[in-house]
Amino acid sequence: MNQAVANPTGVDSLTALLLPLADRTLLLPNVAVAEIIPYRGVQTAPDLPPWLLGQIGWRDLRLPLLSFEAASGGPAPLGATPRVAVFNALGGRPRVKFLALLLQGIPRALKVDARLPRADAALAPLERAAVQLEDGVARIPDLQALEQKLADAGLI
């Protein structure tokens, strides 16, 4: 099964970011990510779901810091070189403009085109698709569903 990912916008290529997690790599358009920041100053609270690691400060805001691995049903590891991706919220909530996602390394930019082949891989919760790249499989996350998970838990 080697089908290309659909291209409803007609754009031939775009710059994307590969975001390293503990057990997978996410692929996002670079415009979805506002900034990559160091992992520091995380404020935790009791009784948080395991996928919500706490709040992190960014540009005079406090953002919910999420673990994609834990939100998808796995553990929430903290590796040797953690970083945080601040990404634009997509849910249209007036008070929620940005969310933060724990990374396990430094993201890498690459150009992708409309002929990006789908990978024959099982999808975890919160993944929309898996695509085949030269150096392996990358997962396309469902950021709206991740944000909705926060809303459903009453956290935003």
C-alpha positions as a Markdown table, in Angstrom:
| # | Residue | x | y | z |
|---|---|---|---|---|
| 1 | Met | 0.0 | 0.0 | 0.0 |
| 2 | Asn | 1.9 | 3.0 | -1.3 |
| 3 | Gln | -0.6 | 5.8 | -1.8 |
| 4 | Ala | 0.3 | 9.5 | -1.8 |
| 5 | Val | -1.2 | 11.7 | 0.9 |
| 6 | Ala | -4.1 | 13.8 | -0.6 |
| 7 | Asn | -3.3 | 17.4 | -1.6 |
| 8 | Pro | -6.6 | 19.4 | -1.4 |
| 9 | Thr | -4.8 | 22.8 | -1.5 |
| 10 | Gly | -3.0 | 22.4 | -4.7 |
| 11 | Val | 0.4 | 23.4 | -3.1 |
| 12 | Asp | 3.3 | 21.5 | -4.6 |
| 13 | Ser | 5.6 | 21.6 | -1.6 |
| 14 | Leu | 6.0 | 23.0 | 1.9 |
| 15 | Thr | 8.6 | 23.3 | 4.6 |
| 16 | Ala | 7.9 | 20.9 | 7.4 |
| 17 | Leu | 9.4 | 20.1 | 10.8 |
| 18 | Leu | 10.3 | 16.6 | 12.1 |
| 19 | Leu | 9.6 | 16.7 | 15.8 |
| 20 | Pro | 11.4 | 13.9 | 17.7 |
| 21 | Leu | 9.5 | 12.1 | 20.5 |
| 22 | Ala | 10.6 | 9.2 | 22.6 |
| 23 | Asp | 8.9 | 6.5 | 20.4 |
| 24 | Arg | 8.1 | 8.3 | 17.1 |
| 25 | Thr | 8.7 | 11.3 | 15.0 |
| 26 | Leu | 5.9 | 13.8 | 14.2 |
| 27 | Leu | 5.7 | 15.7 | 10.9 |
| 28 | Leu | 4.1 | 19.2 | 11.0 |
| 29 | Pro | 4.1 | 22.1 | 8.6 |
| 30 | Asn | 6.6 | 24.6 | 10.0 |
| 31 | Val | 3.8 | 27.3 | 10.1 |
| 32 | Ala | 2.0 | 25.2 | 12.8 |
| 33 | Val | 5.0 | 25.7 | 15.2 |
| 34 | Ala | 5.4 | 29.2 | 16.7 |
| 35 | Glu | 8.7 | 28.5 | 18.4 |
| 36 | Ile | 11.0 | 25.8 | 19.9 |
| 37 | Ile | 12.0 | 26.6 | 23.5 |
| 38 | Pro | 14.1 | 24.9 | 26.2 |
| 39 | Tyr | 12.4 | 22.6 | 28.7 |
| 40 | Arg | 12.4 | 24.6 | 31.9 |
| 41 | Gly | 10.3 | 26.0 | 34.6 |
| 42 | Val | 7.4 | 23.6 | 34.3 |
| 43 | Gln | 4.8 | 24.2 | 37.0 |
| 44 | Thr | 3.0 | 21.0 | 38.0 |
| 45 | Ala | -0.1 | 20.5 | 40.0 |
| 46 | Pro | -1.7 | 17.5 | 41.7 |
| 47 | Asp | -4.4 | 15.4 | 40.0 |
| 48 | Leu | -3.3 | 16.3 | 36.4 |
| 49 | Pro | -3.9 | 13.6 | 33.8 |
| 50 | Pro | -0.6 | 11.8 | 32.9 |
| 51 | Trp | -0.5 | 13.4 | 29.5 |
| 52 | Leu | -0.6 | 16.9 | 30.9 |
| 53 | Leu | 2.8 | 17.6 | 32.3 |
| 54 | Gly | 2.0 | 21.0 | 33.8 |
| 55 | Gln | 2.2 | 24.6 | 32.6 |
| 56 | Ile | 5.2 | 26.2 | 31.0 |
| 57 | Gly | 6.0 | 29.9 | 30.6 |
| 58 | Trp | 6.3 | 31.5 | 27.1 |
| 59 | Arg | 6.2 | 35.2 | 26.2 |
| 60 | Asp | 4.3 | 36.2 | 29.3 |
| 61 | Leu | 1.8 | 33.3 | 28.9 |
| 62 | Arg | 1.3 | 30.1 | 30.8 |
| 63 | Leu | 0.8 | 27.2 | 28.3 |
| 64 | Pro | -0.4 | 23.7 | 29.0 |
| 65 | Leu | 2.6 | 21.3 | 28.3 |
| 66 | Leu | 1.4 | 18.0 | 26.8 |
| 67 | Ser | 3.1 | 14.7 | 26.3 |
| 68 | Phe | 2.0 | 13.3 | 22.9 |
| 69 | Glu | 3.1 | 9.8 | 23.8 |
| 70 | Ala | 1.0 | 9.8 | 27.0 |
| 71 | Ala | -2.0 | 11.3 | 25.3 |
| 72 | Ser | -1.7 | 8.4 | 22.8 |
| 73 | Gly | -1.8 | 5.9 | 25.6 |
| 74 | Gly | 1.9 | 5.4 | 26.3 |
| 75 | Pro | 4.4 | 6.6 | 29.0 |
| 76 | Ala | 5.5 | 10.2 | 29.3 |
| 77 | Pro | 9.3 | 10.0 | 29.3 |
| 78 | Leu | 11.7 | 12.8 | 29.8 |
| 79 | Gly | 14.9 | 12.3 | 27.8 |
| 80 | Ala | 18.4 | 13.7 | 28.1 |
| 81 | Thr | 17.7 | 16.6 | 25.7 |
| 82 | Pro | 14.1 | 17.7 | 26.1 |
| 83 | Arg | 12.7 | 20.7 | 24.2 |
| 84 | Val | 9.3 | 22.2 | 23.9 |
| 85 | Ala | 7.4 | 23.0 | 20.7 |
| 86 | Val | 5.0 | 25.8 | 21.1 |
| 87 | Phe | 2.3 | 25.4 | 18.4 |
| 88 | Asn | -0.7 | 27.4 | 17.3 |
| 89 | Ala | -4.0 | 26.2 | 18.7 |
| 90 | Leu | -6.5 | 25.3 | 16.1 |
| 91 | Gly | -9.8 | 25.0 | 18.0 |
| 92 | Gly | -10.9 | 28.6 | 17.7 |
| 93 | Arg | -11.2 | 29.2 | 21.5 |
| 94 | Pro | -10.7 | 32.9 | 22.2 |
| 95 | Arg | -8.5 | 32.3 | 25.3 |
| 96 | Val | -6.4 | 29.5 | 23.9 |
| 97 | Lys | -4.0 | 30.6 | 21.2 |
| 98 | Phe | -1.0 | 28.3 | 21.8 |
| 99 | Leu | -0.2 | 24.9 | 23.3 |
| 100 | Ala | 3.1 | 23.3 | 24.2 |
| 101 | Leu | 4.3 | 19.8 | 23.3 |
| 102 | Leu | 7.3 | 18.0 | 24.9 |
| 103 | Leu | 10.0 | 16.9 | 22.4 |
| 104 | Gln | 12.9 | 14.6 | 23.0 |
| 105 | Gly | 15.5 | 16.4 | 20.9 |
| 106 | Ile | 16.0 | 19.1 | 18.3 |
| 107 | Pro | 13.5 | 19.4 | 15.4 |
| 108 | Arg | 14.7 | 19.2 | 11.8 |
| 109 | Ala | 13.3 | 21.1 | 8.9 |
| 110 | Leu | 12.7 | 19.5 | 5.5 |
| 111 | Lys | 10.8 | 20.1 | 2.3 |
| 112 | Val | 8.0 | 17.8 | 1.5 |
| 113 | Asp | 5.9 | 17.6 | -1.6 |
| 114 | Ala | 2.4 | 16.4 | -2.6 |
| 115 | Arg | 3.8 | 13.0 | -3.6 |
| 116 | Leu | 4.7 | 12.1 | 0.0 |
| 117 | Pro | 3.9 | 8.4 | 0.2 |
| 118 | Arg | 1.7 | 6.9 | 3.0 |
| 119 | Ala | 3.4 | 4.4 | 5.3 |
| 120 | Asp | 1.8 | 1.1 | 6.0 |
| 121 | Ala | 1.8 | 1.6 | 9.8 |
| 122 | Ala | -0.8 | 1.2 | 12.5 |
| 123 | Leu | -1.9 | 4.6 | 13.8 |
| 124 | Ala | -2.0 | 5.5 | 17.4 |
| 125 | Pro | -4.7 | 7.7 | 18.9 |
| 126 | Leu | -4.3 | 11.3 | 17.9 |
| 127 | Glu | -2.4 | 10.4 | 14.7 |
| 128 | Arg | -4.0 | 11.3 | 11.3 |
| 129 | Ala | -1.6 | 9.5 | 9.0 |
| 130 | Ala | 1.9 | 7.9 | 8.8 |
| 131 | Val | 4.2 | 8.8 | 5.9 |
| 132 | Gln | 7.3 | 7.3 | 4.5 |
| 133 | Leu | 10.4 | 9.5 | 4.5 |
| 134 | Glu | 13.9 | 8.6 | 3.3 |
| 135 | Asp | 15.0 | 7.9 | 6.9 |
| 136 | Gly | 11.9 | 6.2 | 8.2 |
| 137 | Val | 8.3 | 6.8 | 9.1 |
| 138 | Ala | 6.9 | 10.0 | 10.4 |
| 139 | Arg | 3.4 | 10.5 | 12.0 |
| 140 | Ile | 1.1 | 13.4 | 11.2 |
| 141 | Pro | -0.6 | 14.4 | 14.5 |
| 142 | Asp | -4.2 | 15.5 | 15.0 |
| 143 | Leu | -3.5 | 18.7 | 16.8 |
| 144 | Gln | -7.2 | 19.7 | 16.9 |
| 145 | Ala | -8.0 | 16.4 | 18.7 |
| 146 | Leu | -5.1 | 17.0 | 21.1 |
| 147 | Glu | -6.6 | 20.4 | 21.9 |
| 148 | Gln | -10.1 | 18.9 | 22.2 |
| 149 | Lys | -8.7 | 16.3 | 24.7 |
| 150 | Leu | -7.7 | 19.3 | 26.9 |
| 151 | Ala | -11.1 | 20.8 | 26.5 |
| 152 | Asp | -12.9 | 17.5 | 27.3 |
| 153 | Ala | -10.9 | 17.2 | 30.5 |
| 154 | Gly | -12.0 | 20.8 | 31.5 |
| 155 | Leu | -8.4 | 22.1 | 31.4 |
| 156 | Ile | -8.9 | 24.9 | 28.8 |
